[in-house]
Every structure is written in C-alpha cells, then in structure tokens.
Amino acid sequence: MPFTIDDPRAVDLARDLAALRGTTITQAVIAALEAETQRERAAKPLAASLLAIADELQARSRPGGHRMTPEEIDELWGP
C-alpha cells in the first residue's frame, strides 16, 4: 500500500533518522512511529500523575499537620 509524504520537513527528518540509524527511510519511519505510539500508550494522564503525587505527600505528612503561627507566616511571606 503506497503512502506519500508531501511535507519536505517530514521527508528531511525521515532521511536524517534513516542515515543516523543506517536503515531505509521506511524502516526509520516505522521505528519512529512505533516508539511514539508506545510512548503515548504508556503516558499517564496529568490528573493521574498529580493525584499520585498528592497521595504520596499526604502519606508523608504528619496527622493533623502543623498550624502555622502568624509569626511563621510573616517570616515566609513578609509582614
């Protein structure tokens, strides 16, 4: 099944990758597409990543936390 790439930049990138790897343009395109597809499938959504970070921080915190005094707040943020 023929597939044509009409974008000169895409063609140049495919040629460069093929030259760097010592492969054909077709093999370079296939490898790049496989790698990008795998990366996309493995990527965690941002919300899931943030939730995992929040869970880890909560697990490390002291129960009840520490209520800051006005002096501590001023020291951090200024009067």
ABEGO torsion letter per residue (X at the ends): XBBBBABAAAAAAAAAAAAAAGBBAAAAAAAAAAAAAAAAAABBBAAAAAAAAAAAAAAABBBGEBBBBAAAAAAAAEX
